[in-house]
Protein backbone atom coordinates (compact mmCIF):
# COMPACT_ATOMS: atom_id res chain seq x y z
CA UNK A 1 0.00 0.00 0.00
CA UNK A 2 1.17 3.52 -0.78
CA UNK A 3 2.57 5.28 2.30
CA UNK A 4 3.15 9.02 2.86
CA UNK A 5 6.72 10.23 2.32
CA UNK A 6 8.78 11.43 5.31
CA UNK A 7 7.77 14.88 6.52
CA UNK A 8 4.39 14.79 4.80
CA UNK A 9 1.93 17.50 5.74
CA UNK A 10 -1.78 16.83 6.29
CA UNK A 11 -2.50 16.67 2.57
CA UNK A 12 0.48 14.38 2.05
CA UNK A 13 -0.89 12.10 4.74
CA UNK A 14 -4.21 12.05 2.88
CA UNK A 15 -2.65 11.18 -0.49
CA UNK A 16 -2.61 7.37 0.08
CA UNK A 17 -6.28 7.41 1.07
CA UNK A 18 -7.16 9.48 -2.00
CA UNK A 19 -5.21 7.16 -4.29
CA UNK A 20 -6.92 4.13 -2.76
CA UNK A 21 -10.34 5.63 -3.42
CA UNK A 22 -9.71 6.51 -7.06
CA UNK A 23 -7.60 3.44 -7.83
CA UNK A 24 -8.78 0.68 -5.45
CA UNK A 25 -7.34 -2.84 -5.41
CA UNK A 26 -6.35 -4.62 -7.52
CA UNK A 27 -4.90 -1.34 -8.86
CA UNK A 28 -1.49 -0.56 -7.38
CA UNK A 29 -0.78 3.18 -6.92
CA UNK A 30 2.80 3.99 -5.97
CA UNK A 31 5.09 7.00 -5.59
CA UNK A 32 8.22 7.18 -7.74
CA UNK A 33 10.82 9.72 -8.68
CA UNK A 34 10.75 11.03 -12.24
CA UNK A 35 9.48 9.40 -15.38
CA UNK A 36 7.04 10.13 -18.19
CA UNK A 37 4.08 8.14 -16.90
CA UNK A 38 1.44 8.74 -14.28
CA UNK A 39 0.83 12.03 -12.50
CA UNK A 40 3.21 14.80 -11.46
CA UNK A 41 2.57 15.57 -7.79
CA UNK A 42 2.64 19.36 -7.45
CA UNK A 43 4.59 20.68 -5.68
CA UNK A 44 5.75 17.41 -4.03
CA UNK A 45 4.50 14.15 -2.58
CA UNK A 46 5.12 15.56 0.91
CA UNK A 47 3.01 18.67 0.20
CA UNK A 48 0.62 17.64 -2.59
CA UNK A 49 -1.86 20.12 -3.96
CA UNK A 50 -2.48 18.82 -7.47
CA UNK A 51 -2.04 15.63 -9.49
CA UNK A 52 -1.25 16.50 -13.11
CA UNK A 53 -1.23 13.93 -15.97
CA UNK A 54 2.26 14.00 -17.52
CA UNK A 55 1.61 12.05 -20.73
CA UNK A 56 0.39 15.15 -22.60
CA UNK A 57 1.89 18.61 -22.19
CA UNK A 58 -1.30 20.29 -23.37
CA UNK A 59 -3.42 18.26 -20.97
CA UNK A 60 -1.01 18.97 -18.10
CA UNK A 61 -1.11 22.70 -18.79
CA UNK A 62 -4.89 22.66 -19.05
CA UNK A 63 -5.16 20.69 -15.80
CA UNK A 64 -3.26 23.46 -14.03
CA UNK A 65 -5.25 26.27 -15.66
CA UNK A 66 -8.58 24.69 -14.67
CA UNK A 67 -7.56 23.10 -11.36
CA UNK A 68 -9.17 25.54 -8.93
CA UNK A 69 -10.54 29.05 -9.10
CA UNK A 70 -7.48 31.16 -8.23
CA UNK A 71 -8.49 34.12 -6.06
CA UNK A 72 -6.54 37.31 -6.54
CA UNK A 73 -4.16 38.58 -9.22
CA UNK A 74 -1.07 36.98 -7.66
CA UNK A 75 -2.72 33.57 -7.46
CA UNK A 76 -3.85 33.78 -11.07
CA UNK A 77 -0.34 34.81 -12.14
CA UNK A 78 1.23 31.87 -10.29
CA UNK A 79 -1.23 29.52 -11.92
CA UNK A 80 -0.50 30.93 -15.38
CA UNK A 81 3.25 30.55 -14.86
CA UNK A 82 2.80 26.96 -13.69
CA UNK A 83 0.58 26.13 -16.68
CA UNK A 84 3.20 27.57 -19.04
CA UNK A 85 5.88 25.48 -17.36
CA UNK A 86 3.95 22.28 -18.00
CA UNK A 87 3.10 23.28 -21.57
CA UNK A 88 6.80 23.77 -22.36
CA UNK A 89 7.88 20.61 -20.57
CA UNK A 90 9.63 22.39 -17.70
CA UNK A 91 6.90 21.45 -15.24
CA UNK A 92 7.69 17.76 -15.56
CA UNK A 93 11.36 18.51 -14.89
CA UNK A 94 10.73 20.84 -11.95
CA UNK A 95 8.19 18.59 -10.21
CA UNK A 96 9.80 15.15 -10.11
CA UNK A 97 7.50 13.23 -7.76
CA UNK A 98 5.18 10.87 -9.62
CA UNK A 99 2.08 8.94 -8.67
CA UNK A 100 1.94 5.93 -10.98
CA UNK A 101 -0.81 3.32 -11.09
CA UNK A 102 -0.37 -0.25 -12.30
CA UNK A 103 -3.34 -2.50 -13.07
CA UNK A 104 -5.89 0.33 -13.29
CA UNK A 105 -8.26 -1.37 -15.75
CA UNK A 106 -11.11 -1.54 -13.22
CA UNK A 107 -10.45 1.82 -11.59
CA UNK A 108 -12.36 5.09 -11.86
CA UNK A 109 -10.62 5.98 -15.14
CA UNK A 110 -12.16 3.01 -16.92
CA UNK A 111 -15.62 3.53 -15.40
CA UNK A 112 -15.66 7.19 -16.42
CA UNK A 113 -14.64 6.28 -19.97
CA UNK A 114 -17.56 3.83 -20.08
CA UNK A 115 -20.22 6.25 -18.82
CA UNK A 116 -18.93 9.14 -20.96
CA UNK A 117 -18.42 7.04 -24.06
CA UNK A 118 -14.90 8.41 -24.47
CA UNK A 119 -11.57 8.20 -22.62
CA UNK A 120 -10.64 10.98 -20.25
CA UNK A 121 -7.41 12.07 -18.58
CA UNK A 122 -7.72 12.69 -14.85
CA UNK A 123 -6.36 15.53 -12.74
CA UNK A 124 -7.09 15.84 -9.03
CA UNK A 125 -6.94 18.83 -6.69
CA UNK A 126 -6.07 17.90 -3.10
CA UNK A 127 -7.86 20.17 -0.65
CA UNK A 128 -7.34 20.86 3.06
CA UNK A 129 -8.73 18.71 5.86
CA UNK A 130 -12.47 19.13 6.39
CA UNK A 131 -15.37 16.83 7.05
CA UNK A 132 -16.74 17.11 3.50
CA UNK A 133 -13.42 16.47 1.74
CA UNK A 134 -13.89 14.06 -1.15
CA UNK A 135 -12.20 13.24 -4.45
CA UNK A 136 -12.99 15.85 -7.09
CA UNK A 137 -11.57 14.81 -10.44
CA UNK A 138 -11.08 17.07 -13.44
CA UNK A 139 -11.64 15.29 -16.77
CA UNK A 140 -9.71 16.30 -19.90
CA UNK A 141 -9.34 15.04 -23.42
CA UNK A 142 -5.95 14.35 -25.03
CA UNK A 143 -5.75 17.92 -26.33
CA UNK A 144 -6.37 19.33 -22.86
CA UNK A 145 -9.95 20.47 -23.46
CA UNK A 146 -12.07 20.17 -20.30
CA UNK A 147 -14.73 17.46 -20.48
CA UNK A 148 -16.19 17.84 -17.00
CA UNK A 149 -15.72 17.07 -13.32
CA UNK A 150 -16.42 13.93 -11.33
CA UNK A 151 -17.15 13.88 -7.60
CA UNK A 152 -17.05 10.82 -5.36
CA UNK A 153 -19.09 10.62 -2.17
CA UNK A 154 -17.15 8.19 -0.01
CA UNK A 155 -18.84 8.34 3.40
CA UNK A 156 -22.35 9.15 4.66
CA UNK A 157 -21.80 12.92 4.64
CA UNK A 158 -20.10 13.19 1.25
CA UNK A 159 -22.44 10.66 -0.37
CA UNK A 160 -25.38 12.77 0.76
CA UNK A 161 -23.72 15.93 -0.58
CA UNK A 162 -22.94 14.39 -3.97
CA UNK A 163 -26.50 13.13 -4.33
CA UNK A 164 -27.84 16.50 -3.19
CA UNK A 165 -25.79 18.31 -5.83
CA UNK A 166 -27.06 16.00 -8.54
CA UNK A 167 -30.64 16.75 -7.47
CA UNK A 168 -29.91 20.49 -7.26
CA UNK A 169 -28.39 20.63 -10.75
CA UNK A 170 -31.36 18.75 -12.19
CA UNK A 171 -33.75 21.17 -10.49
CA UNK A 172 -31.78 24.27 -11.48
CA UNK A 173 -31.91 23.16 -15.11
CA UNK A 174 -35.67 23.76 -15.01
CA UNK A 175 -35.54 27.21 -13.39
CA UNK A 176 -35.15 30.75 -14.69
CA UNK A 177 -31.74 32.03 -13.60
CA UNK A 178 -30.99 35.18 -15.63
CA UNK A 179 -27.27 35.82 -15.93
CA UNK A 180 -26.32 32.59 -14.14
CA UNK A 181 -24.75 29.57 -15.85
CA UNK A 182 -24.81 26.17 -14.13
CA UNK A 183 -23.21 22.85 -15.14
CA UNK A 184 -25.25 19.98 -16.60
CA UNK A 185 -25.42 16.50 -15.09
CA UNK A 186 -23.63 14.08 -17.42
CA UNK A 187 -23.95 11.05 -15.15
CA UNK A 188 -25.19 10.26 -11.65
CA UNK A 189 -24.91 6.82 -10.16
CA UNK A 190 -22.72 4.59 -8.02
CA UNK A 191 -19.22 3.19 -8.40
CA UNK A 192 -17.32 0.89 -6.03
CA UNK A 193 -19.81 1.63 -3.26
CA UNK A 194 -19.46 5.41 -3.67
CA UNK A 195 -21.87 8.03 -5.01
CA UNK A 196 -20.62 9.37 -8.35
CA UNK A 197 -21.62 12.60 -10.06
CA UNK A 198 -20.18 13.70 -13.39
CA UNK A 199 -21.03 17.20 -14.54
CA UNK A 200 -20.09 19.31 -17.54
CA UNK A 201 -17.24 21.80 -17.45
CA UNK A 202 -18.17 25.47 -17.30
CA UNK A 203 -16.23 27.87 -19.60
CA UNK A 204 -13.97 29.23 -16.84
CA UNK A 205 -11.18 29.93 -19.35
CA UNK A 206 -13.07 32.72 -21.14
CA UNK A 207 -12.13 36.37 -20.49
CA UNK A 208 -13.27 37.70 -17.13
CA UNK A 209 -15.12 40.88 -16.26
CA UNK A 210 -13.23 43.75 -14.64
CA UNK A 211 -13.55 43.73 -10.82
CA UNK A 212 -16.27 46.43 -10.49
CA UNK A 213 -18.40 44.82 -13.19
CA UNK A 214 -17.75 41.36 -11.73
CA UNK A 215 -18.90 42.43 -8.27
CA UNK A 216 -22.08 43.96 -9.70
CA UNK A 217 -22.87 40.88 -11.79
CA UNK A 218 -22.18 38.55 -8.88
CA UNK A 219 -24.65 40.45 -6.68
CA UNK A 220 -27.26 40.24 -9.43
CA UNK A 221 -26.60 36.51 -9.75
CA UNK A 222 -27.09 36.04 -6.01
CA UNK A 223 -30.39 37.91 -6.18
CA UNK A 224 -31.49 35.73 -9.11
CA UNK A 225 -30.68 32.58 -7.16
CA UNK A 226 -32.49 33.89 -4.09
CA UNK A 227 -35.67 34.37 -6.16
CA UNK A 228 -35.51 31.26 -8.35
CA UNK A 229 -37.97 29.29 -6.17
CA UNK A 230 -40.13 32.31 -5.38
CA UNK A 231 -40.05 34.63 -2.35
CA UNK A 232 -42.33 34.33 0.65
CA UNK A 233 -42.64 37.31 3.04
CA UNK A 234 -43.87 36.18 6.45
CA UNK A 235 -43.31 36.41 10.25
CA UNK A 236 -40.24 34.38 11.06
CA UNK A 237 -41.13 32.58 14.30
CA UNK A 238 -43.19 29.80 12.72
CA UNK A 239 -41.58 29.85 9.28
CA UNK A 240 -40.25 26.70 7.58
CA UNK A 241 -36.70 27.90 8.18
CA UNK A 242 -37.26 28.47 11.89
CA UNK A 243 -38.81 25.02 12.34
CA UNK A 244 -36.17 23.23 10.30
CA UNK A 245 -33.27 25.00 12.02
CA UNK A 246 -34.76 24.32 15.46
CA UNK A 247 -35.08 20.63 14.59
CA UNK A 248 -31.46 20.49 13.41
CA UNK A 249 -30.21 22.12 16.60
CA UNK A 250 -32.28 19.75 18.72
CA UNK A 251 -30.76 16.80 16.85
CA UNK A 252 -27.29 17.99 17.90
CA UNK A 253 -28.13 16.93 21.45
CA UNK A 254 -26.39 18.22 24.54
CA UNK A 255 -23.31 19.75 22.94
CA UNK A 256 -22.71 23.10 24.70
CA UNK A 257 -22.36 24.93 21.39
CA UNK A 258 -25.72 23.58 20.25
CA UNK A 259 -27.42 24.87 23.39
CA UNK A 260 -25.98 28.33 22.76
CA UNK A 261 -27.15 28.26 19.14
CA UNK A 262 -30.63 27.21 20.30
CA UNK A 263 -30.68 30.17 22.68
CA UNK A 264 -29.75 32.58 19.88
CA UNK A 265 -32.44 31.16 17.61
CA UNK A 266 -34.98 31.47 20.44
CA UNK A 267 -34.22 35.19 20.74
CA UNK A 268 -34.86 35.78 17.04
CA UNK A 269 -38.08 33.75 17.14
CA UNK A 270 -39.23 35.79 20.13
CA UNK A 271 -38.56 39.02 18.20
CA UNK A 272 -40.47 37.45 15.28
CA UNK A 273 -39.34 39.79 12.48
CA UNK A 274 -41.10 39.74 9.12
CA UNK A 275 -38.60 38.32 6.62
CA UNK A 276 -38.41 37.36 2.96
CA UNK A 277 -37.63 33.66 2.49
CA UNK A 278 -36.17 32.32 -0.73
CA UNK A 279 -33.31 30.13 -1.94
CA UNK A 280 -29.53 30.13 -1.60
CA UNK A 281 -26.57 28.38 -3.18
CA UNK A 282 -25.39 27.44 0.29
CA UNK A 283 -21.61 27.90 -0.06
CA UNK A 284 -21.04 30.86 -2.37
CA UNK A 285 -17.40 31.89 -2.03
CA UNK A 286 -14.67 33.23 -4.28
CA UNK A 287 -13.60 29.73 -5.27
CA UNK A 288 -16.84 28.55 -6.85
CA UNK A 289 -18.00 31.42 -9.03
CA UNK A 290 -16.60 33.56 -11.82
CA UNK A 291 -18.02 36.43 -13.88
CA UNK A 292 -17.16 36.54 -17.57
CA UNK A 293 -16.61 39.63 -19.67
CA UNK A 294 -19.88 38.93 -21.47
CA UNK A 295 -21.78 39.36 -18.18
CA UNK A 296 -22.50 35.70 -17.35
CA UNK A 297 -21.75 34.50 -13.86
CA UNK A 298 -20.60 30.89 -13.67
CA UNK A 299 -21.51 29.17 -10.41
CA UNK A 300 -20.59 25.64 -9.35
CA UNK A 301 -20.57 23.41 -6.23
CA UNK A 302 -24.34 23.33 -5.60
CA UNK A 303 -24.31 20.57 -2.97
CA UNK A 304 -25.76 22.90 -0.29
CA UNK A 305 -28.52 24.47 -2.42
CA UNK A 306 -31.74 24.94 -0.43
CA UNK A 307 -34.96 26.89 -0.28
CA UNK A 308 -36.95 28.49 2.55
CA UNK A 309 -34.04 30.53 3.93
CA UNK A 310 -33.89 34.27 4.54
CA UNK A 311 -32.89 35.86 1.25
CA UNK A 312 -29.38 37.28 1.24
CA UNK A 313 -27.64 34.39 2.98
CA UNK A 314 -25.34 33.94 -0.03
CA UNK A 315 -24.12 37.55 0.13
CA UNK A 316 -23.40 37.19 3.85
CA UNK A 317 -21.54 33.91 3.32
CA UNK A 318 -19.45 35.39 0.51
CA UNK A 319 -18.57 38.41 2.64
CA UNK A 320 -17.48 36.62 5.79
CA UNK A 321 -15.59 33.87 3.94
CA UNK A 322 -13.72 36.46 1.86
CA UNK A 323 -12.84 38.47 4.96
CA UNK A 324 -11.43 35.45 6.76
CA UNK A 325 -9.78 33.46 3.98
CA UNK A 326 -8.56 36.25 1.71
CA UNK A 327 -8.24 39.41 3.79
CA UNK A 328 -6.93 37.59 6.86
CA UNK A 329 -9.47 39.10 9.26
CA UNK A 330 -9.64 37.26 12.58
CA UNK A 331 -12.83 35.12 12.42
CA UNK A 332 -14.54 36.56 15.49
CA UNK A 333 -13.92 40.10 14.23
CA UNK A 334 -15.18 39.16 10.76
CA UNK A 335 -18.40 37.72 12.21
CA UNK A 336 -19.01 40.83 14.30
CA UNK A 337 -18.45 43.09 11.33
CA UNK A 338 -20.78 40.95 9.27
CA UNK A 339 -23.67 41.53 11.67
CA UNK A 340 -22.92 45.24 12.08
CA UNK A 341 -22.72 45.84 8.32
CA UNK A 342 -25.43 43.47 7.18
CA UNK A 343 -27.68 46.26 5.96
CA UNK A 344 -25.33 47.11 3.10
CA UNK A 345 -24.78 43.48 2.09
CA UNK A 346 -28.51 42.76 2.06
CA UNK A 347 -29.67 45.96 0.35
CA UNK A 348 -30.02 44.35 -3.13
CA UNK A 349 -32.29 41.60 -1.77
CA UNK A 350 -35.19 43.78 -0.59
CA UNK A 351 -35.53 42.48 2.96
CA UNK A 352 -37.89 44.61 5.09
CA UNK A 353 -36.32 47.52 6.95
CA UNK A 354 -34.72 46.95 10.32
CA UNK A 355 -34.11 43.21 10.06
CA UNK A 356 -30.66 42.97 8.44
CA UNK A 357 -28.79 42.24 11.66
CA UNK A 358 -31.22 39.45 12.53
CA UNK A 359 -30.80 37.90 9.07
CA UNK A 360 -27.04 37.91 9.70
CA UNK A 361 -27.56 36.29 13.11
CA UNK A 362 -29.73 33.59 11.51
CA UNK A 363 -27.09 33.00 8.84
CA UNK A 364 -24.42 32.48 11.51
CA UNK A 365 -26.69 30.15 13.49
CA UNK A 366 -27.34 28.19 10.28
CA UNK A 367 -23.60 28.00 9.60
CA UNK A 368 -22.84 26.96 13.17
CA UNK A 369 -25.41 24.17 12.98
CA UNK A 370 -23.84 22.93 9.73
CA UNK A 371 -20.33 22.91 11.16
CA UNK A 372 -21.45 21.03 14.27
CA UNK A 373 -23.57 18.55 12.30
CA UNK A 374 -20.73 17.84 9.88
CA UNK A 375 -18.20 17.63 12.76
CA UNK A 376 -15.89 20.06 10.99
CA UNK A 377 -13.81 20.74 14.10
CA UNK A 378 -13.11 17.05 14.55
CA UNK A 379 -12.03 16.85 10.90
CA UNK A 380 -9.48 19.61 11.40
CA UNK A 381 -11.32 22.55 9.84
CA UNK A 382 -10.28 25.81 11.50
CA UNK A 383 -13.73 27.43 11.41
CA UNK A 384 -15.34 24.30 12.81
CA UNK A 385 -14.62 25.56 16.32
CA UNK A 386 -17.74 27.74 16.43
CA UNK A 387 -17.39 28.55 20.15
CA UNK A 388 -14.17 30.42 19.37
CA UNK A 389 -15.60 32.91 16.87
CA UNK A 390 -19.16 32.52 15.63
CA UNK A 391 -21.00 32.17 18.93
CA UNK A 392 -19.31 35.10 20.71
CA UNK A 393 -20.14 37.43 17.82
CA UNK A 394 -23.82 36.37 17.83
CA UNK A 395 -24.15 36.57 21.61
CA UNK A 396 -22.39 39.94 21.85
CA UNK A 397 -24.81 41.41 19.35
CA UNK A 398 -27.98 39.96 20.83
CA UNK A 399 -26.94 40.91 24.37
CA UNK A 400 -27.00 44.57 23.37
CA UNK A 401 -29.81 44.61 20.83
CA UNK A 402 -32.92 46.52 21.88
CA UNK A 403 -35.84 44.17 22.36
CA UNK A 404 -33.70 41.04 22.47
CA UNK A 405 -34.41 40.49 26.13
CA UNK A 406 -30.89 41.04 27.40
CA UNK A 407 -29.52 37.70 26.23
CA UNK A 408 -26.63 36.65 28.44
CA UNK A 409 -23.40 35.37 26.98
N, C-alpha and C positions, 0 to 999 in steps of 0.2 A: 504493500500500500504506500502511496505517496506520503511523504512526511515533510513538515515545514523545514526550511533551511535554518541553520543557526542564526540567532538574532532576529528572527521573523517578528514583525509587528502583528497587530491584531488581524489585519487583512491577510498577512502571510500565513498566519495560523489557520485562517478560514479557507485558504486555497485548496488544501486536500479535500475538505468537505465539498467544496464547490465542484472540483473535478470529479469526485465520486458521484455527484448528482447528475451531471451532464454526461459523463462517460462511466456508467456503472459496470460492474463485472458482467461479462468476462472481459470488458475493455480494460486496458492497463495504462492509465496515465502515469507519466514519470517526468521528473525534472532533469534536464541535461544542459550542458554548456555549449552554445553555438549550434550551427547546423542550419539547413535550409528547409526543414520540415517543422510542422507543428505551429506553435504560437509563441511569438516573442512576448515575454512577461515584462511589462513596462511599469515602473522603471527597473524592477528587479524582483526575483522570487521572494526575497525577504520583505519587500515593501510593494506588493503588487497593486496596481490600480487598473490595469487594462491588459487583456489578452488579445494580441493582434495576429491574424493569420499571415505567415511569412511567405507563403508560396506565390503570392501575386503582389507586386509593389503597388499597383493601383488599388487593389482591395485593401492592403494594409494602410495606405494613406487615407482611403475613404473611411475605414474603421475608426481611425483617429479623429477625422473631421466630424463624424457623426456620433462619437462615443457618448458624450454627455453634453448638456447645454452649458457651455462655458459662460460664467457670469463675470462681466467686467472686461474692459479692453485688454488688460494684461493677460487674463486667462485666455481670451480668444487669440491673442498674439502667440502665446506659448503653444496653444493647440495647433495653430497654423504652421509654426516652425517645426513642430513634431511631425505633422502630416507631410511636410515637404521633405523632411529627413527620410521618412519611409518611402516616399515616392522615388527618391533618388538612390535608394539603397543604403544610405548611411544609417538609417534607423536600425536595420538588422545588424549592422556592425557595432553600433553604440550600445544596443540592448542585447546582451548575449545570452541571457537566461531563456531557456525554451521549455515549454510544456508540450510534450509529445505524447500521442495516444496510439497504442498498438491494439489491434483487434477491435476497432470501433464500429464494426458493421451493424451491430444492433443498438447503437447509442442514439442520442438525440439527433445527431446529424442525419442519420439515415431515416429516422421517422419524419423529420421535417421535410426532407426531400420527397418522401412519399405523399405527405398531405398537401404539399405545395405543387407537386407535379414537376419539380425542377430541383437540381442540386443548389445548395446554398453554402457559402462560407460563413463561419461563425466568428464573432468577436464578442468578448464579454467584459463589461465594466464591473469592477469589484468595489462595492460600496462599503461604508463604515458599519460597525456593529449596530444593529437595531433589531427589534423584535420582528419586524416585517421584511427583513432582508431575505431576498430570494434571487435565484438566477434570472437575469435579464439578458437575453442574447440578441445581439444585432445580426441580421441576416443580409448578406451581400452576394451579388453575382460575381463571376470571374473578373468582370471589368470594374468592379468596385461600386456599382450602382446599388443603392439600398433597396432591398426587397421588403423588409419589414422587421418586426421585433417579436421575439417569443419570450413569454414569461412562464416560469414554473412555480406553482404553489406546492410546497414540499412539507408543510405541516398544517395543523388545523387553521391557524391564523392566515397564513399565506395562501392556502387553498381557497379559503373563503374570499380573500381579497381578489384573487385571480378570477374566480367565478363572478364576483360582484362587478369587476371591470368589464367582463364579457357582456353581462346583462346591461350595464350602463351604456356601453358603446352601441349595443343593439337598440336601446331605447332612444339614445341621442340621435341615431340615424333617422328617426321618424319625426324629430322636433325641428322647429324653426329657430335657428341660431344665427342671426345675421352677423356677419363679420367673423364668425368662429369656424375653424376647420378642425375636424375630429377624425381620427383614424378609423378605418373599417376593420371589422372582424374577418380575418381570412380563415381561421380555424379555431374551434374551441372544443376541447375534449380531454382525454386522459392519456397519460403515458407513464409507464413504469410506476404506477400508483400515485402519480402527481397530477394536479390540474395543469392543463396546458392551454395557453391563449396565444395565438399568433395574430398580429394586427399589422395593417399596412404601414409603410413609412410615410411620415409627413414630410413636405418639402422644406426641411430646415436649412438646406444649403442655399436657398434663394436669398437675394439681397434683403437686408433688414431695414426697417424704418429708423429714422433718426430718433434719439432718445425722447425728445418732447412728444413727437408724434406717436412713438411706441407706447408711452405712458398713457396718452389719451385713448388710444385704441384698446389697450389692455383694460382700462376702466370700463369702456363701452362693452367689451366682451364679457366682463364680469357681470355687468348689469343684464346683458342678454341671457347669460346662464341663470341668473337669479330669477328671471321671469319665464323661463322656458316651460315650466310646469304650471304657470299661473301664479298669481299673488293673492294671498288671503289676509285681509286686515282684520284683526280680532284681538280681544283682551287675552293677555298671555297666560294667565294662571291655569286655565284649563285647556290650553292649546295642545295639539298633537306633539309639538316639540317638548313642552313642559312635562307631559305625561311620559313620553319616551325617555327623556333625560333622567327623570326621577326614577324610572324603572331600572335604567342602567346603573345609576348610583346605588340603588338598593342592592342590585346584584353583586356589587363589589364587596358587600359584607362589612366587617368591622374594621377595615383598614382605617387608620386615623385620618388619612388624606381624604378618603371617601366621605367620612362624616363631616369634614370641613366643607367639602364641595356641596354636600346636601344642605348644609346650613346656608351657604351662599345662594343656592337655588331657591331655598325657602324664602329668603328675603325678597328676591325678585318676584316670586309668585305672590307674596303678600302685597307688594307695591302694585302688581297687576297692570303694567303698562299696556297700552294698545300698540301692537307691533304688526308689521307686514311680514308674513311668512312666505318663503319661496324656496328656491333650490340653491345648492352650491356644489362646486367641484369637489371640495373637501380637503384639498391639499395643494392649493394654488401657490406656487413659489416660483422664484426666478429660474429654477432648473427644469420646469415642465411647461413652459410657454414661450412663445417667440412671436413678435409682430413683424410681418414682412413689409417691404416698401410699398407693396400694392394695397396695404391696409388690412389684409387678413391677419387674424391672430390664431396661431397654431397652439392647440392645447392638448396635452397628453396626460397619462397617468390618472385615469378616472375611477380608480378602485374605491374611492371614498365618496363618490357622487351620491347625493341624497336630497330629498325634498322635505318640506315642512320644517325649515329652519328660518330664523330671522334673516331677512335679506341683508346682504353686506358682509356676511361671514368671510367670504373669499377675500375681500379687500383687507379686512383685519388680519387674516392669516398671512397674506402676502406682506403686509407692513411689518408685523412683528418678526416673521422669519427673516426678512431682509435685514432688519435692524440687528438681529442677533448674529446671523451667519455671515453677513457681508460687511456690515458697518462695525461689528465687534462690540455692540452695546451689551452691557451686562444684562442677563435675562430678566432679573427682577425690575431693573430700571426700564427695560424695553416694554415690559407688561404694564407698568404704571403709566408710561407715556402713551401707550396704546389706548388705555381707558380715558385718560385726560384729553387726548386729541381725537377721539372717535368721531366727533361731529364732522370734522373735515373729511375723514376717510369715507364716511357713510353718506355724505351729501348727494352723490349721484344716484343713490338708491331710493330716495324718497321716503325714508322712514318718518313717522310723525315727529313733530318737534319735541325736544326734551327727553328723548329716550336713548340717545346714542351711547351714553356711558353704560346703560343697562344692557344694550345689545353687545357691547364689548365684554361686559362681565359674563354674559351667557356664552359668548364664544370661548372665553377662557375656561369656563366650567366644562363646556363640551370637550375642549382639548384636553383638559385634565382627566376627564372620564376616559377618553380614548387612550391616553398614555398609561393610565392605571390598568385598564382592561387588557391592553396589549402587553403589559409588563415590560414597558420600554426601559425602565430603570434597571431591571434585572438583566436585560439584554445588553446593557452598556451604553444606552443612549443618554447623552448629557442632559437633555431637557426632560427626560423621564422622571427626574426627581422633582415633582411638582411642588413639594413642600418647601423647596429652596427658592422658588421664584414666582410661580404662578399664583399659588394660594396667598402669600403675603400681599401681593399687589391687589388681588380681589378684596381681601379682608380690609386692607388699609382704606380702600375707596369706600366700601360699604359702611365702614365704621363712622365715616365722616359725612356720608350723604344724607341730606335732609329727607326725612320720611322713611329712612331705612330701619329705624327702630334701634339705632345705636348698637349695631352688631359688634360683638366683642371678637377680638382676634385670638 
